[in-house]
């Protein structure tokens, strides 16, 4: 039986492939979903990938994960820098939660240097393109907590 993992994506990530390909790469969101599913299956996970532009929906998904003790790979998108509501939902985690970013926020505009969710995450992986998601799934597989 495989272990469920939620890969949650915040605003604008559904536009991968067309949104600033010089920053986020040319792979589409569908390609990300396929990659996460394939890597997850290889690691024994049942991966469900979701994306929303709605802060309230992302918070509901984090509550679902906490209630179900489900590990999370979270790319909060722009919510990273200011959503204390999302941070408070992430703080309720009952399983590992790994923050991921496709680009390296510290190599970008100064407002991107702050993550309100980092302090309540198990860890953060950033700057490796879509490989950041693969690394996060591998980290979950290495820590069976």
Secondary structure, 3 states (H helix, E strand, C coil): CCEEEEEEECCCHHHCCCCCHHHHCCCCHHHHHHHHHHHHHHCCEEEEEEECCCHHHHHHHHHHHHHHCCEEEEECHHHHHCCHHHHHHHCCCCCCEEEEECCCHHHCCHHHHCCCCHHHCCEEEECCCCHHHHHHHHHHHHCCC
